[in-house]
């Protein structure tokens, strides 16, 4: 699967999720305090150059998910206009 195919699959998935939740529900989504605290902890480990390889992968995945949520929120905001 090429990068273009992966982007297309992600876009289709985001559209699906956006259709299942109202635009307001998508815009209201926030990560739990536990998830945010973990992301902060991993970010601090990274800044201090103390991050393990496993933590680095975890942080990268969190950043990918954050990017996907941002795209979903942008789509939801467009729909409300």
N, CA, C and O atoms as a Tinker XYZ file with bonds, in Angstrom:
   324  protein
     1  N      0.855000   -1.174000    0.000000    73     2
     2  CA     0.000000    0.000000    0.000000    64     1     3
     3  C      0.898000    1.232000    0.000000    63     2     4     5
     4  O      1.820000    1.329000    0.809000    81     3
     5  N      0.635000    2.162000   -0.894000    73     3     6
     6  CA     1.446000    3.374000   -0.973000    64     5     7
     7  C      0.977000    4.400000    0.047000    63     6     8     9
     8  O     -0.093000    4.267000    0.640000    81     7
     9  N      1.802000    5.427000    0.238000    73     7    10
    10  CA     1.438000    6.504000    1.159000    64     9    11
    11  C      0.128000    7.150000    0.745000    63    10    12    13
    12  O     -0.699000    7.477000    1.596000    81    11
    13  N     -0.070000    7.338000   -0.558000    73    11    14
    14  CA    -1.308000    7.940000   -1.053000    64    13    15
    15  C     -2.500000    7.066000   -0.680000    63    14    16    17
    16  O     -3.537000    7.586000   -0.269000    81    15
    17  N     -2.370000    5.748000   -0.816000    73    15    18
    18  CA    -3.437000    4.829000   -0.437000    64    17    19
    19  C     -3.738000    4.919000    1.057000    63    18    20    21
    20  O     -4.900000    4.900000    1.463000    81    19
    21  N     -2.702000    5.016000    1.864000    73    19    22
    22  CA    -2.885000    5.103000    3.310000    64    21    23
    23  C     -3.609000    6.388000    3.672000    63    22    24    25
    24  O     -4.516000    6.375000    4.504000    81    23
    25  N     -3.221000    7.497000    3.056000    73    23    26
    26  CA    -3.891000    8.776000    3.305000    64    25    27
    27  C     -5.351000    8.669000    2.916000    63    26    28    29
    28  O     -6.216000    9.168000    3.637000    81    27
    29  N     -5.644000    8.038000    1.807000    73    27    30
    30  CA    -7.021000    7.861000    1.354000    64    29    31
    31  C     -7.817000    7.025000    2.343000    63    30    32    33
    32  O     -8.968000    7.348000    2.638000    81    31
    33  N     -7.231000    5.970000    2.851000    73    31    34
    34  CA    -7.912000    5.117000    3.826000    64    33    35
    35  C     -8.167000    5.906000    5.112000    63    34    36    37
    36  O     -9.256000    5.824000    5.680000    81    35
    37  N     -7.185000    6.660000    5.569000    73    35    38
    38  CA    -7.380000    7.496000    6.755000    64    37    39
    39  C     -8.506000    8.496000    6.530000    63    38    40    41
    40  O     -9.352000    8.697000    7.402000    81    39
    41  N     -8.512000    9.123000    5.354000    73    39    42
    42  CA    -9.549000   10.113000    5.048000    64    41    43
    43  C    -10.930000    9.468000    5.051000    63    42    44    45
    44  O    -11.882000   10.036000    5.586000    81    43
    45  N    -11.040000    8.297000    4.464000    73    43    46
    46  CA   -12.318000    7.579000    4.471000    64    45    47
    47  C    -12.742000    7.248000    5.898000    63    46    48    49
    48  O    -13.917000    7.375000    6.243000    81    47
    49  N    -11.804000    6.830000    6.713000    73    47    50
    50  CA   -12.110000    6.493000    8.099000    64    49    51
    51  C    -12.571000    7.726000    8.861000    63    50    52    53
    52  O    -13.536000    7.661000    9.622000    81    51
    53  N    -11.891000    8.844000    8.663000    73    51    54
    54  CA   -12.281000   10.083000    9.334000    64    53    55
    55  C    -13.669000   10.535000    8.894000    63    54    56    57
    56  O    -14.464000   10.994000    9.713000    81    55
    57  N    -13.955000   10.407000    7.619000    73    55    58
    58  CA   -15.285000   10.755000    7.126000    64    57    59
    59  C    -16.342000    9.874000    7.775000    63    58    60    61
    60  O    -17.407000   10.352000    8.166000    81    59
    61  N    -16.047000    8.601000    7.885000    73    59    62
    62  CA   -16.975000    7.661000    8.516000    64    61    63
    63  C    -17.248000    8.077000    9.970000    63    62    64    65
    64  O    -18.401000    8.157000   10.394000    81    63
    65  N    -16.188000    8.338000   10.714000    73    63    66
    66  CA   -16.353000    8.745000   12.101000    64    65    67
    67  C    -17.113000   10.061000   12.211000    63    66    68    69
    68  O    -17.972000   10.217000   13.079000    81    67
    69  N    -16.801000   10.996000   11.341000    73    67    70
    70  CA   -17.470000   12.289000   11.372000    64    69    71
    71  C    -18.961000   12.146000   11.087000    63    70    72    73
    72  O    -19.772000   12.901000   11.623000    81    71
    73  N    -19.320000   11.191000   10.255000    73    71    74
    74  CA   -20.730000   10.978000    9.939000    64    73    75
    75  C    -21.471000   10.313000   11.094000    63    74    76    77
    76  O    -22.683000   10.485000   11.222000    81    75
    77  N    -20.780000    9.571000   11.923000    73    75    78
    78  CA   -21.418000    8.860000   13.030000    64    77    79
    79  C    -21.614000    9.761000   14.255000    63    78    80    81
    80  O    -22.475000    9.489000   15.092000    81    79
    81  N    -20.843000   10.797000   14.357000    73    79    82
    82  CA   -20.975000   11.744000   15.465000    64    81    83
    83  C    -21.401000   13.085000   14.877000    63    82    84    85
    84  O    -21.065000   13.406000   13.737000    81    83
    85  N    -22.125000   13.848000   15.641000    73    83    86
    86  CA   -22.505000   15.176000   15.161000    64    85    87
    87  C    -21.253000   16.048000   15.118000    63    86    88    89
    88  O    -20.292000   15.780000   15.839000    81    87
    89  N    -21.249000   17.084000   14.285000    73    87    90
    90  CA   -20.088000   17.983000   14.249000    64    89    91
    91  C    -19.779000   18.561000   15.631000    63    90    92    93
    92  O    -18.615000   18.740000   15.989000    81    91
    93  N    -20.816000   18.849000   16.396000    73    91    94
    94  CA   -20.606000   19.389000   17.743000    64    93    95
    95  C    -19.917000   18.367000   18.643000    63    94    96    97
    96  O    -19.046000   18.722000   19.437000    81    95
    97  N    -20.308000   17.098000   18.518000    73    95    98
    98  CA   -19.676000   16.045000   19.322000    64    97    99
    99  C    -18.206000   15.871000   18.948000    63    98   100   101
   100  O    -17.352000   15.661000   19.810000    81    99
   101  N    -17.928000   15.959000   17.658000    73    99   102
   102  CA   -16.532000   15.852000   17.211000    64   101   103
   103  C    -15.721000   17.011000   17.780000    63   102   104   105
   104  O    -14.621000   16.812000   18.297000    81   103
   105  N    -16.269000   18.225000   17.683000    73   103   106
   106  CA   -15.547000   19.404000   18.178000    64   105   107
   107  C    -15.369000   19.385000   19.694000    63   106   108   109
   108  O    -14.402000   19.945000   20.209000    81   107
   109  N    -16.285000   18.752000   20.406000    73   107   110
   110  CA   -16.211000   18.685000   21.867000    64   109   111
   111  C    -15.231000   17.630000   22.375000    63   110   112   113
   112  O    -14.897000   17.628000   23.560000    81   111
   113  N    -14.763000   16.732000   21.502000    73   111   114
   114  CA   -13.887000   15.650000   21.949000    64   113   115
   115  C    -12.586000   16.209000   22.520000    63   114   116   117
   116  O    -11.958000   17.095000   21.940000    81   115
   117  N    -12.205000   15.669000   23.660000    73   115   118
   118  CA   -10.922000   15.991000   24.286000    64   117   119
   119  C    -10.351000   14.695000   24.854000    63   118   120   121
   120  O    -11.086000   13.827000   25.326000    81   119
   121  N     -9.058000   14.587000   24.801000    73   119   122
   122  CA    -8.390000   13.424000   25.390000    64   121   123
   123  C     -8.613000   13.443000   26.900000    63   122   124   125
   124  O     -8.779000   14.505000   27.501000    81   123
   125  N     -8.614000   12.278000   27.492000    73   123   126
   126  CA    -8.776000   12.184000   28.943000    64   125   127
   127  C     -7.573000   12.823000   29.638000    63   126   128   129
   128  O     -6.511000   12.993000   29.040000    81   127
   129  N     -7.759000   13.168000   30.896000    73   127   130
   130  CA    -6.661000   13.729000   31.686000    64   129   131
   131  C     -5.507000   12.731000   31.768000    63   130   132   133
   132  O     -4.339000   13.121000   31.741000    81   131
   133  N     -5.833000   11.456000   31.867000    73   131   134
   134  CA    -4.798000   10.410000   31.932000    64   133   135
   135  C     -3.965000   10.402000   30.654000    63   134   136   137
   136  O     -2.736000   10.346000   30.702000    81   135
   137  N     -4.651000   10.458000   29.510000    73   135   138
   138  CA    -3.936000   10.452000   28.227000    64   137   139
   139  C     -3.095000   11.718000   28.073000    63   138   140   141
   140  O     -1.957000   11.657000   27.606000    81   139
   141  N     -3.649000   12.857000   28.463000    73   139   142
   142  CA    -2.904000   14.119000   28.351000    64   141   143
   143  C     -1.681000   14.115000   29.265000    63   142   144   145
   144  O     -0.604000   14.566000   28.877000    81   143
   145  N     -1.857000   13.603000   30.477000    73   143   146
   146  CA    -0.718000   13.513000   31.403000    64   145   147
   147  C      0.379000   12.616000   30.854000    63   146   148   149
   148  O      1.564000   12.922000   30.989000    81   147
   149  N     -0.018000   11.503000   30.231000    73   147   150
   150  CA     0.977000   10.590000   29.647000    64   149   151
   151  C      1.704000   11.274000   28.487000    63   150   152   153
   152  O      2.922000   11.151000   28.360000    81   151
   153  N      0.971000   11.984000   27.654000    73   151   154
   154  CA     1.598000   12.694000   26.540000    64   153   155
   155  C      2.583000   13.739000   27.060000    63   154   156   157
   156  O      3.673000   13.896000   26.511000    81   155
   157  N      2.200000   14.449000   28.114000    73   155   158
   158  CA     3.095000   15.443000   28.714000    64   157   159
   159  C      4.358000   14.781000   29.263000    63   158   160   161
   160  O      5.466000   15.289000   29.089000    81   159
   161  N      4.172000   13.646000   29.925000    73   159   162
   162  CA     5.307000   12.914000   30.493000    64   161   163
   163  C      6.265000   12.456000   29.382000    63   162   164   165
   164  O      7.482000   12.601000   29.500000    81   163
   165  N      5.703000   11.907000   28.314000    73   163   166
   166  CA     6.539000   11.447000   27.205000    64   165   167
   167  C      7.255000   12.616000   26.530000    63   166   168   169
   168  O      8.414000   12.494000   26.132000    81   167
   169  N      6.567000   13.737000   26.405000    73   167   170
   170  CA     7.176000   14.928000   25.805000    64   169   171
   171  C      8.353000   15.400000   26.658000    63   170   172   173
   172  O      9.407000   15.751000   26.128000    81   171
   173  N      8.172000   15.408000   27.974000    73   171   174
   174  CA     9.261000   15.810000   28.875000    64   173   175
   175  C     10.439000   14.840000   28.775000    63   174   176   177
   176  O     11.593000   15.269000   28.765000    81   175
   177  N     10.161000   13.557000   28.704000    73   175   178
   178  CA    11.237000   12.565000   28.542000    64   177   179
   179  C     12.004000   12.835000   27.248000    63   178   180   181
   180  O     13.232000   12.756000   27.206000    81   179
   181  N     11.251000   13.153000   26.198000    73   179   182
   182  CA    11.880000   13.414000   24.902000    64   181   183
   183  C     12.756000   14.663000   24.958000    63   182   184   185
   184  O     13.890000   14.654000   24.479000    81   183
   185  N     12.232000   15.726000   25.540000    73   183   186
   186  CA    12.999000   16.979000   25.660000    64   185   187
   187  C     14.276000   16.783000   26.468000    63   186   188   189
   188  O     15.307000   17.388000   26.173000    81   187
   189  N     14.201000   15.943000   27.477000    73   187   190
   190  CA    15.356000   15.696000   28.346000    64   189   191
   191  C     16.277000   14.608000   27.785000    63   190   192   193
   192  O     17.265000   14.232000   28.417000    81   191
   193  N     15.946000   14.113000   26.603000    73   191   194
   194  CA    16.721000   13.041000   25.969000    64   193   195
   195  C     16.775000   11.788000   26.844000    63   194   196   197
   196  O     17.773000   11.068000   26.853000    81   195
   197  N     15.690000   11.539000   27.579000    73   195   198
   198  CA    15.609000   10.366000   28.444000    64   197   199
   199  C     14.559000    9.369000   27.967000    63   198   200   201
   200  O     14.219000    8.425000   28.681000    81   199
   201  N     14.052000    9.579000   26.770000    73   199   202
   202  CA    12.958000    8.758000   26.258000    64   201   203
   203  C     13.489000    7.408000   25.764000    63   202   204   205
   204  O     14.509000    7.341000   25.078000    81   203
   205  N     12.791000    6.358000   26.121000    73   203   206
   206  CA    13.167000    5.032000   25.632000    64   205   207
   207  C     12.587000    4.846000   24.226000    63   206   208   209
   208  O     11.741000    5.622000   23.783000    81   207
   209  N     13.046000    3.827000   23.552000    73   207   210
   210  CA    12.534000    3.549000   22.203000    64   209   211
   211  C     11.034000    3.247000   22.254000    63   210   212   213
   212  O     10.278000    3.695000   21.392000    81   211
   213  N     10.614000    2.495000   23.254000    73   211   214
   214  CA     9.190000    2.166000   23.406000    64   213   215
   215  C      8.362000    3.435000   23.654000    63   214   216   217
   216  O      7.284000    3.604000   23.084000    81   215
   217  N      8.873000    4.305000   24.495000    73   215   218
   218  CA     8.178000    5.568000   24.767000    64   217   219
   219  C      8.133000    6.446000   23.524000    63   218   220   221
   220  O      7.133000    7.115000   23.265000    81   219
   221  N      9.212000    6.441000   22.761000    73   219   222
   222  CA     9.254000    7.234000   21.531000    64   221   223
   223  C      8.168000    6.761000   20.564000    63   222   224   225
   224  O      7.480000    7.583000   19.958000    81   223
   225  N      8.011000    5.463000   20.417000    73   223   226
   226  CA     6.970000    4.920000   19.547000    64   225   227
   227  C      5.580000    5.287000   20.071000    63   226   228   229
   228  O      4.685000    5.614000   19.292000    81   227
   229  N      5.407000    5.231000   21.381000    73   227   230
   230  CA     4.133000    5.596000   21.995000    64   229   231
   231  C      3.810000    7.072000   21.728000    63   230   232   233
   232  O      2.680000    7.408000   21.373000    81   231
   233  N      4.793000    7.937000   21.899000    73   231   234
   234  CA     4.601000    9.364000   21.651000    64   233   235
   235  C      4.291000    9.631000   20.186000    63   234   236   237
   236  O      3.412000   10.433000   19.875000    81   235
   237  N      5.003000    8.968000   19.287000    73   235   238
   238  CA     4.743000    9.142000   17.854000    64   237   239
   239  C      3.323000    8.734000   17.505000    63   238   240   241
   240  O      2.669000    9.395000   16.699000    81   239
   241  N      2.839000    7.655000   18.101000    73   239   242
   242  CA     1.467000    7.204000   17.839000    64   241   243
   243  C      0.461000    8.216000   18.392000    63   242   244   245
   244  O     -0.548000    8.510000   17.750000    81   243
   245  N      0.736000    8.734000   19.560000    73   243   246
   246  CA    -0.144000    9.764000   20.126000    64   245   247
   247  C     -0.200000   10.995000   19.214000    63   246   248   249
   248  O     -1.263000   11.583000   19.016000    81   247
   249  N      0.942000   11.370000   18.670000    73   247   250
   250  CA     0.985000   12.528000   17.771000    64   249   251
   251  C      0.205000   12.257000   16.483000    63   250   252   253
   252  O     -0.469000   13.148000   15.968000    81   251
   253  N      0.294000   11.032000   15.963000    73   251   254
   254  CA    -0.480000   10.667000   14.768000    64   253   255
   255  C     -1.976000   10.743000   15.054000    63   254   256   257
   256  O     -2.745000   11.263000   14.246000    81   255
   257  N     -2.378000   10.225000   16.201000    73   255   258
   258  CA    -3.793000   10.257000   16.570000    64   257   259
   259  C     -4.245000   11.699000   16.751000    63   258   260   261
   260  O     -5.339000   12.064000   16.322000    81   259
   261  N     -3.418000   12.518000   17.380000    73   259   262
   262  CA    -3.754000   13.930000   17.563000    64   261   263
   263  C     -3.952000   14.617000   16.209000    63   262   264   265
   264  O     -4.853000   15.439000   16.045000    81   263
   265  N     -3.112000   14.274000   15.263000    73   263   266
   266  CA    -3.238000   14.852000   13.929000    64   265   267
   267  C     -4.562000   14.416000   13.284000    63   266   268   269
   268  O     -5.242000   15.226000   12.654000    81   267
   269  N     -4.920000   13.158000   13.439000    73   267   270
   270  CA    -6.183000   12.670000   12.881000    64   269   271
   271  C     -7.379000   13.360000   13.535000    63   270   272   273
   272  O     -8.335000   13.728000   12.852000    81   271
   273  N     -7.328000   13.532000   14.837000    73   271   274
   274  CA    -8.414000   14.217000   15.542000    64   273   275
   275  C     -8.505000   15.660000   15.054000    63   274   276   277
   276  O     -9.606000   16.184000   14.884000    81   275
   277  N     -7.381000   16.297000   14.830000    73   275   278
   278  CA    -7.383000   17.671000   14.319000    64   277   279
   279  C     -8.045000   17.754000   12.951000    63   278   280   281
   280  O     -8.809000   18.681000   12.681000    81   279
   281  N     -7.755000   16.793000   12.098000    73   279   282
   282  CA    -8.379000   16.765000   10.772000    64   281   283
   283  C     -9.882000   16.560000   10.913000    63   282   284   285
   284  O    -10.667000   17.223000   10.235000    81   283
   285  N    -10.281000   15.648000   11.788000    73   283   286
   286  CA   -11.714000   15.420000   12.011000    64   285   287
   287  C    -12.396000   16.679000   12.507000    63   286   288   289
   288  O    -13.494000   17.009000   12.061000    81   287
   289  N    -11.754000   17.387000   13.428000    73   287   290
   290  CA   -12.348000   18.609000   13.965000    64   289   291
   291  C    -12.452000   19.684000   12.888000    63   290   292   293
   292  O    -13.425000   20.437000   12.856000    81   291
   293  N    -11.461000   19.762000   12.013000    73   291   294
   294  CA   -11.527000   20.725000   10.912000    64   293   295
   295  C    -12.688000   20.409000    9.983000    63   294   296   297
   296  O    -13.396000   21.312000    9.537000    81   295
   297  N    -12.884000   19.129000    9.691000    73   295   298
   298  CA   -14.005000   18.711000    8.837000    64   297   299
   299  C    -15.333000   19.039000    9.515000    63   298   300   301
   300  O    -16.266000   19.500000    8.858000    81   299
   301  N    -15.423000   18.805000   10.815000    73   299   302
   302  CA   -16.654000   19.089000   11.552000    64   301   303
   303  C    -16.928000   20.589000   11.573000    63   302   304   305
   304  O    -18.073000   21.011000   11.412000    81   303
   305  N    -15.900000   21.387000   11.768000    73   303   306
   306  CA   -16.071000   22.837000   11.784000    64   305   307
   307  C    -16.540000   23.351000   10.423000    63   306   308   309
   308  O    -17.376000   24.251000   10.346000    81   307
   309  N    -15.996000   22.774000    9.351000    73   307   310
   310  CA   -16.428000   23.156000    7.996000    64   309   311
   311  C    -17.900000   22.842000    7.791000    63   310   312   313
   312  O    -18.637000   23.613000    7.176000    81   311
   313  N    -18.313000   21.696000    8.317000    73   311   314
   314  CA   -19.710000   21.276000    8.154000    64   313   315
   315  C    -20.669000   22.222000    8.881000    63   314   316   317
   316  O    -21.803000   22.416000    8.444000    81   315
   317  N    -20.214000   22.805000    9.982000    73   315   318
   318  CA   -21.070000   23.719000   10.743000    64   317   319
   319  C    -21.203000   25.100000   10.092000    63   318   320   321
   320  O    -22.113000   25.859000   10.427000    81   319
   321  N    -20.315000   25.418000    9.183000    73   319   322
   322  CA   -20.369000   26.733000    8.520000    64   321   323
   323  C    -21.512000   26.806000    7.535000    63   322   324
   324  O    -21.706000   27.836000    6.890000    81   323
